[in-house]
Amino acid sequence: DDDDDDDDDDAQFGDWEVCDWEGVGGKEGERVVRVTVQKKNIGGSLVHWWKKGTEGGTGIDVSAITARKPGAADASSKIWNEATAAFKKRVADRVPIELDCAE
């Protein structure tokens, strides 16, 4: 019986396969394992681009991906910063409430 509240019970790995690789430079006959993973949806129409597929792997410049919508990252960053500033202001404006904890 698993008592934790993790949502990982429905996690999907994706798929894997062994296939032939026709590598760069005319090498033939090499075999590789191709792994397909599915990222968890992080909400609505929000898209998160990975800089690298594995920890320690070679990263890429995600801003160079042609499928990205121009300006979407800047717009998301602006919305995030505005929401963070509004949250901090609400916290700073809170009035403390004293509780009588005497028995």
N, C-alpha and C positions, 0 to 999 in steps of 0.2 A: 504494500500500500504506500503510495507516494503522497505525502502530506504537503509538499511544497506547492506554491501557487504559480510556478513557472508556466509560461505559455509554450514551452518548448516541446510539449507533447505532440503538437501538430507540425513540428519542424520537418521540412522537406530538404533532402540532400541534393537531389537532382539525379545525375546519371553518370556512368563512366563506361568507357569502351577502350579496347585495344585496337589500334588501327595502323595501317602502313603510312609512313611519312616519306614524302618525296622532298627531302631537305634542300637547303640552299647549296649551290655549288655542284649540282648534279648527283649528289649522293642518293642512292636508291636502296630499297630493301630494309630500311630502318623501321623499327616498330616503336610506337609511343602509346602512352596511356593518356587519353583525353578525358578530362573531368569537367562535367557541367554542373554548376551550382546555381541555386536560386536564392537571391537575396530576399530577406524578410521585408515586406512592405512597411515603410516607416510612416505612412500616413497620407491619405488623400492622393493628390497629384504630385506630391513631392518626390523628386528623383535624386538619389544619392549615387554619385559616381565614385567608384573605387580607384585609388591611385595605383594599387597593386593587388594582385590576386591572392598572394600568400605572404605571411609574415616573413620578412627578410628578402622578399622577392624584389625584382627591379621595378621601380615605380615609373609612371608616365605622367605627362602634363595633361591633366583632365580638361584643362581649358582649351586644348587643341582638338578635342573630340568634336567632329562635325555635327553629330546628332544633338549636341547641346543647344539649347535655345539661347541666342545671344542676349546677354543682360539678365538672364534668369538668376545666376549666382549673385549678382549685385543686388537685385531686387529682394531675393530671399535674405541676404545678409542685412539689408536695410530694415526689413520687417522684423527680423530677429533682434536687431539692436534696439529698435523702437519698443518692442515688447519687453525686452530686458530692462530698459530705462523706466518704463511705466511700472513694472513690477517693483523695482527698487524704490521708486517714489512712493508707491502704496505702502511698502514695508516701513519706510522712513516716516511716513505720516501717521502710522498706527499709534493709538493712544493705549498705553499699558492699562491692563485691568487687574486690580488687586483682588486676590482671592483670600478669604478667611479660611485658613486651614486648621484652625484651632478645633480641638475635639470637644 
